[in-house]
Amino acid sequence: MSGLTTTRARAWALTRSDGTVLGFTDHDRDLTFDGITFRAETGMTASAIVQGTGLSVDNTEASGALSDAALSEPDILAGRYDNAALTIWEVDWQDPAWRRVLFRGSLGEITRAGGAFRAELRGLTEPLSKTGGRVFGAACPAVLGDAQCGVDLDQPVFRADVALLAVDEGGAMLDVPLLEDFAADWFVDGTVIFLSGAAQGMLVPVRREEALGETRRLHLWQAPGIAPEAGDRVRLVAGCDKRFATCRFKFDNSPNFRGFPHVPDDDWLQVTPRADGDNTGGSRGGA
């Protein structure tokens, strides 16, 4: 692209988890290529891209104004851009066929202030920095309902669709019908999935429950990005605390338990020889 200094522009393509593709450019006119229209009026810009050789992680960030026609604050609050795939090109705006990829990765943390956003961009090597492999511990490492767990969460015994009776603390506390068919604390460590209203599509984990007369109150770990309202429909999904007893008696799924419930705990590592009687090297029972 030598000789094109005065006709260079940058273009970004964002692909959300729901398949929506959005294009942006820092040029003063829209650009189109690869079937994507890159909008110019969004004011989206990117800082200098830091790229390294080998497996070093690329670092950069993008910023811009929030616009209903492009990036909207409700969509960001709803998490629709979390981990969205991103490609950045350097392009000749006179002839977009002349272009090169500068960056491929995903969106990281997004912050908002004063009607604008700032997003961290993560390179393709970011997943390589995460710890992998199986962990040996008493708790089950599987996610409830995934392929390793095998529990079918579509069974009526593990979920309930209800309308919210009341909302408090911006949505961090929800009142729903008592649901007498479900035991107390049935949904603790589970999730609330919002099926309608402004928070539709969001899900938040449940921290604890309490019974208040004919009402079951759910305390969430955090309020959803967009506050729900009374009357919104939600799906309550049963929770799992990762213990073997829960897997066996609540979900009847002990053959698929992925943990090691008989692994000695930390207290066992600090045990000292018994002070009374003979130390024969036998069982610690009765010590």
SULUR-V227319 format. One record per pair of residues at least 24 apart in sequence whose ideal C-beta (glycine too) atoms are under 10 Angstrom apart, sorted by the first residue. I is the first residue (numbers start at 0). J is the second residue. Records with the same first field share a line. If there is no record, write none. Layout:
BEGIN
I = J  J
END
This chain:
BEGIN
0 = 89  90  91  97  98  99
2 = 91
3 = 89  90  91  92  93  94  97
5 = 91  92  93
6 = 90  91  92  93  94  97
7 = 89  90  91  92  93  97  98
8 = 37  39  88  89  90  91  92  93  95  98
9 = 37  43  44  45  48  61  87  88  89  90  92  98  101  102
10 = 35  37  38  39  43  86  87  88  89  90  92  95  98  101
11 = 35  37  38  41  43  44  45  61  63  85  86  87  88  101  102  120
12 = 37  83  84  85  86  87  88
13 = 43  61  69  70  80  83  84  85  86  105  106  118
14 = 83  84  85  86  105
15 = 74  78  79  80  81  82  83  84  106
16 = 78  79  80  81  82  83  84
17 = 79  83  200
19 = 74  79  80  83
20 = 83  84
21 = 69  70  74  80  83
22 = 69  86
23 = 61  63  69  70  87
24 = 88  90  92  95
25 = 63  92
26 = 90  92
27 = 92
28 = 92
29 = 92
30 = 88  90  91  92  95  98
31 = 95
32 = 88  90  94  95  96  98
33 = 86  88  95  98
35 = 86
37 = 88  90  92  95
38 = 66  68  69
39 = 92
40 = 64  66  68  69
41 = 65  66  68  69  70
42 = 66  69  70  115
43 = 69  70  116  118
45 = 85  87  101  102  118  120
46 = 117  120
48 = 87  89  101  102  120  122
49 = 122
50 = 101  102  122
51 = 122  124
53 = 124
54 = 122  123  124  127  128
55 = 122  124
56 = 104  121  122  123  124  125  126  127  128
57 = 101  102  103  104  120  121  122  123  124  125
58 = 104  107  119  120  121  122  125
59 = 85  87  101  102  104  118  119  120  121  122
60 = 106  107  108  109  110  117  118  119  120
61 = 85  87  102  106  109  116  117  118  119  120
62 = 110  115  116  117  118
63 = 115  116  117  118
64 = 113  114  115  116
65 = 111  113  114  115  116
66 = 114
70 = 109  115  116  118
72 = 111  114  115  116  224  225
73 = 197  198  224  225
74 = 224  225
75 = 106  109  110  111  116  118  224  225
76 = 109  111  197  198  201  223  224  225  226
77 = 193  197  198  199  200  201  223  224  225
78 = 109  200  201  202  223  224  225
79 = 200  201  224
80 = 105  106  109  116  118
81 = 105  106  107  108  109
82 = 106  107  121
83 = 109  118
85 = 118  120  121  122
87 = 120
133 = 257
134 = 257  258  259
135 = 258  259  262
136 = 241  258  259  260  262  264
137 = 241  242  243  258  259  260  261  262  263  264
138 = 240  241  242  243  256  257  258  259  260  262
139 = 239  240  241  242  243  245  246  252  255  256  257  258  259  260
140 = 241  257  258
141 = 239  241  246  252  255  256  257  258
142 = 239  241  257
143 = 188  189  190  236  237  238  239  240  241  245  246  250  252
144 = 236  237  239  250
146 = 255
147 = 255  256  257
148 = 239  246  250  252  255  256  257
149 = 250  252  254  255
150 = 237  239  246  249  250  251  252  255
151 = 250  252
152 = 189  190  234  236  237  250
153 = 236
154 = 237  250
155 = 180
156 = 180  181  185  237  249  250
157 = 181  185  186  189  235  236  237  238  239  249  250
158 = 186  189  190  192  234  235  236  237
159 = 185  186  215  233  234  235  236  237
160 = 192  194  232  233  234  235
161 = 191  194  215  231  232  233  234  235
162 = 194  195  229  230  231  232  233
163 = 191  193  195  196  217  227  228  229  230  231  232  233
164 = 213  214  215  216  229  230
165 = 214  216  228  229  230
166 = 196  198  222  226  227  228  229  230  231
167 = 216  218  222
168 = 218  219  222  226
169 = 221  222  223  224  225  226  227
170 = 197  198  201  203  219  221  222  223  224  225  226  227  228  231
171 = 203  206  217  218  219  220  221  222  223  226
172 = 206  209  216  217  218  219  222
173 = 203  205  215  216  217  218  219  222  223  227  229  231  233  235
174 = 211  214  215  216  217  229
175 = 208  214  215  216  217  233  235
176 = 213  214  215
177 = 210  211  212  213  214  215  216
178 = 210  214  215  235
179 = 210  213  215
181 = 208  215  235  237
182 = 237  249
183 = 208  209  210  215
184 = 208  209  210  238  240
185 = 215  235  236  237  238  249
186 = 215  217  235  236  237  238
187 = 217  218  237  238  239  240
188 = 220  236  237  238  239  240  241  245
189 = 217  235  236  237  238  239
190 = 219  220  233  234  235  236  237  238
191 = 217  219  223  227  233  234  235  236
192 = 232  233  234  235  236
193 = 223  225  227  231  232  233  234
194 = 231  232  233  234
195 = 227  228  230  231  232  233
196 = 223  225  226  227  228  229  230  231  232  233
197 = 223  224  225  226  227  228  231
198 = 222  223  224  225  226  227  228  231  233
199 = 225  227  231  232  233
200 = 225
201 = 225  227  233
202 = 233  234  236
203 = 227  233
204 = 236  238
205 = 235  236  237  238
206 = 238
208 = 235  238
END
